[in-house]
Amino acid sequence: MFSQQIIDWYKLHKRDLPWRNSTDPYKIWLSEIMLQQTRVDQGLGYYLKFIDHYSTVHDLAGATEQQVLNDWQGLGYYSRARNLHATAKHISEQLNGVFPSTYNELLKLKGVGPYTAAAIASFAFNEPKALVDGNVYRVLARYFNIALPIDSTQGKKEFQELADSLIDSKNPATYNQAIMEFGALQCVPANPDCENCVLRDNCQAYSNKTVASRPVKEKKTKVRTRYFYYFIAQEGEFICLKTRTESDIWQHLFEFPLVEKDNQLSDSELIHYCKQQFQQTPVLISPEQKHLLSHQRIMARFIHLSKIPQEWQSLKIKMDAIENHPLPRLIERYYLKIIERKQLIFFEMD
């Protein structure tokens, strides 16, 4: 009954999304990697761009990592793009462009976890393997009024077993799409429209007035605050840009030379630092820019220098070439503001 109600609802309310009109494992894999921790409306444009630029897995494998990162720029979680490229090369070169066709074999691919493997297996190969994402956790936790934390080892195991027991074995692809869509559009995190829900009569959380407290999570994510001080050294038509090589956020993307501190620096401290390190006073210092990641809060300031320090001469590129380098979204947004001269207040230095 549950499965059929979900499927019936889906047939009436589903969104027309391009990857739903295909059983091509390449297109399904691409969409699933892109939509991890990304809203559909944000990921759709990137998906269409990638399909246009790389219509097959061989095309994606043949691109350079920088080309892939350039096309991914702004989508975030850049390790996904690097894994995407590495997996494309593996499938193209080692598997002759043929995707594994079972859940267990798909799990062996780099960057493919249980959720993505289940998505490809069910959507492309009709394997009855249930997907469990945030939307599915929420629907099941509410419908069955489950208080077991979804981020616990036991919780993940039991929710997966429950999901597998409910899947329509004759039509797993439609069921998986249906329950995810139901969670995305109907059984939303905050203020769901329970009065107009097809599952209301049998929803145990609705009956017990626990909808707002389901699903349960036991772990609170600790957010780390980091202070980034970027130096925009511009001289004539040249500017400095370096590759971020650390095994950290934004690896292999480009950025302005950076100093990271454990605490906030004042304007006077930044001026003193520039005089001491570069023998010059900054021309401009930006207000603080806040950039939020899943587990990190980046507080950044951009310090403009009118001369390129000797130690950065090897980092010089022409300013009109900066658009050919993949940048973290934080830097890209700031740089566009410089170009447009809009909504940016500078503190001028004496």
N, C-alpha and C positions, 0 to 999 in steps of 0.2 A: 504493500500500500504506500509506504513512504517513498520508495523509489519511483513508482508510477506517478505519484502526485508531483514529485520534483520534475520529472520528465515532461509531464503535461503542462506544468507552469512554464518550463523552459521553451516549449514550442510556441508559446504565446508571447513571451517577453525577451527572448534572446536578442543580443546585439549582433549586427551583421559585421563580423570581423574577418579580415582576409584569410588568416590562418585556419579559420574554421571551415573554409571551403576547399580544403586540401587534405590529402592523406600522405603528402610528401614528407617523409621524416626530416628532411633538411629544413623545410619551412617551419615545421612544428618545433623542432629543436631550437631554431633561431628565435622564434617568438617566445618560447618558454624561458630561454636564457635572458632575453631582454626584459621580460616582465617580472623577473625575480626582484622583489622589493621596489617595483616601479608600477605606477598607475597605468592602466590601459591607454588613457588619452595621451599620456606622455610618451609611452613606448611605441605607439602606432606609427608616428612619423619616422622614427628610427628604423622600425621594421621595414617600411616601404622603401626607405633609402638603401638599406642593406640588400634587399631583394633586387633593387635596380642596379646597384653597383656590383653585387656578387650573386648572380642568379643561380649558381650551383655551388656545391661544396668545393669543387675544384677551383672556381673563381676566388672564393674566400681564401683557400689554401695558398693560392698564387699571389695574394696581396702581401705587402710588407706589413709588419706589425705597426709601423707608424701610420700607414694608410688606414688600417683598421681602427687604431686609436683616434685618428682624426675624425672618422665617421661616427665614432662612439662618443665623441666629446660632448659633454653636457648631460649624459645619461647617468654618470656616476658609477661607483663600484667597478673600477677599471680592471680589477682582476678577472671579472667576468669576460671582458673583451679579450684579454690575453689568453684565458682558457679557451674561449671560443675559437680563436685563431689557431692555437696549438692543436685542438681537437680536429679542426677542419683539415689541417696538414696530416694528422694521423689517419683520418678516414680516407683522404685523397691518396696518400702515398702508400699506406700499409693495407688498406681495405679496398683499394680500387674504387673508392667513392661510394661504396655500399655501406649503409648504416646497419649496425647490429639490429636484429629484429625481435629480440626478447628483452624483458625487463632485466634479467640477471646480466646479460651481456652488455646492455646499455649502461649499467652501473659502473662498468670498467672504464668508461670514457672520462677523460679529465674534465672536471667542472660539472659533471652530471651526477646529481644525488638522487635519493629515492623518489622525490617528487617529479623531477624532470624525466627520469627513466620511466616512471609510471605514465606520464603524459604522452611520451613518444610511443611507448608500447601499446597504450590503449587507443590513441588517436590515429596512429599510422598502421598498427598491426592488429588492432582489435583484441589485444590481450586483456582479460578481465582483471586488471590491477587497479585498485582504487587510489586516486590522488588524495592527499591530505595536505592542504595548505591552510592559511589563516582563515579563509572563508569557510572551508569545510569543518575545521575545528569548531568554529563559532556555531554553525548550523547544528552539528551533532551534539555539542555541549548543551545547547539550549533545548533541542527537541527531546533529548533523553535526560536533561537536567543533571549533567555529570559534573561533579565538583572536583574530580581528579585534575591536578594541574597539567595543562597541555605541554608545559616545558619541562616536565619531569621525565625521567627515563621510563617509568611505568606508564605515565600518561601517554607518551608517544606510542608505546607498544600497544596499549589497549585501544587507543583511538584508531590506529591503523588496522587492528583486527576487526573493530566494529565497522569501519569503512569497507573493508574487504567483504564482510558478511552481507552488506547491504547492496553492493554493486549489482547491476543488471548484467548477468553473464552473457546474455544474448546481444546486448547493446551497450557495452562498457563505455565507449567513446561518448555517446550521447548523455549517459548518466553522469560521467565525470564532468563534462561541460556544464550540465544542468545544475549540479549541486554547487559548483564554484560560482556560477552566474547567480544562483539564488542567494548565496552569501554576499556577493558583490552588490546586488541591486535591491534585494528584499530584506534579508536578515542582516542588516548593516550593523556596524559596531555600536553606534549611538542612536538612540531614539528610533528603533525599527517600527515600521507600521504594522504592529501585530494585529490590529483590528481587521486589516484587509489581507491577512496572510492565509494561504491555502492550508498551511500546516497547523493553524492555531488550535483547532479542536483537540489535537492529540499532542500538542507541544507541552511537555511537562514543566518547562521553565515558565511558560505563560501561566499554567495552572497554579504553580507554586510562587508566582510573583518573583522569580529569580532571574528574569531575562537580563537585567542590567549587570548582574554579577557573573554571568557566564559568557565566555569561558574563564576559568581560573588560571592565573599564572603565579608561580611561586618565586621566581627570580626577578629581581629588579635590576635593570641594566645600569651599571655605573658609568656615568658620562665623564670622560676625561677632558679637561680644558687645556688647550695648548695655545701658546702665544707665538705667532709668526710675524717676523719683521722682514718684509721684502724690500730689496733695494733696486729701484728702477734707475739704472745708470744709462743715461742717454747723452750721446755726443754727436752732433750733426745728424746724419741719417742712420747712425748705428745705435743699437741698444743691446744689452746683455741678456742672454737667456741660457739656462743650463738644464741638463737632463736630471730628473730626480731618480737616482740610482738606488736609494735605500730600500730595503725590504719593508716598506711602510705604505701608507696611503699614497695614491697617485704614482706608483712606481712606473718608470719609463715615460712619464709625461714631462713636459717642459715647464719651467718656472723661472722667475727672476731670482738672482742670488738671494739666499735666505739665511737669516739668523733666527734660531728658535730659543726662546727664553722660558724659564719656569714661572715667570711673573710678568706683570704688566710694566712697561717702561713709559715714563713720562716724556713729554716733548723735550725737556731739558736734558734728560738722560740720553735720548736719541741723538740730539745735537752733539753732545759730548762724545758719544760713541763714534759718530761720523768724523769729527775733528781728530780723534785719536787714531782711528783705523784708516781713514782715507785722506786725511789732511784737507778736508773741505767741509763746508757747512751745507746741510741739505737745502735744496731750493724749496721743496714742498714736503709736507707730511700729511698723509690722508687721515681722516677720522677712522676710528676702529670699524672694521668690517667683520660681522659675525657670520660664520658658515657652519651649519650643523650637519654632522654625519651621524650614522646610526649609534656609534659609541663615543663620539668625540665632538667637542665644541671648539672650533678654530676661531680665535680672535686675532685678526690680522690688521697690520698697518702697512702702508706702502710709502717708502721714503724715496723721494726723487733726488737724484744727484745730477749735476751738470757736467761732470767729467767722469770718464770711465777709469777706475783705478787700474794701476799697472798689472795687478795680479788677475784682473778679469779680461785682459785684452784677448785672450783665446776664446772668450765667450761671446764675442761680438757677432751680431748678425745685422743685416739691413732691416730697418723697421718694417718695410713692406713685405718682408718674408715671414713675419711673425704668424700670419694666418695659416702658414703651411705647417705649423708645429702644434700638436695636440696639447692643450692647456687644461689644467683643472678648472672647473666651473667658476670657482672663486676668482681666479686670475682673469679668466675670460671676461667675466662680468665687469670687473674693474677696468680692464683695458678698453672695453667698448665704451665705458663712460668717459674715459680720457679722450677717445676719438670723437665722441659725440659732444663732449663738453656739456653734459646734462647731469643735473641732480648730484653734483659732486662739489663738496665744500673743502677747500684746501686751507691749511694754516700756513701762511707765508712766513718764511724765516727772515730774520734781519741779517 
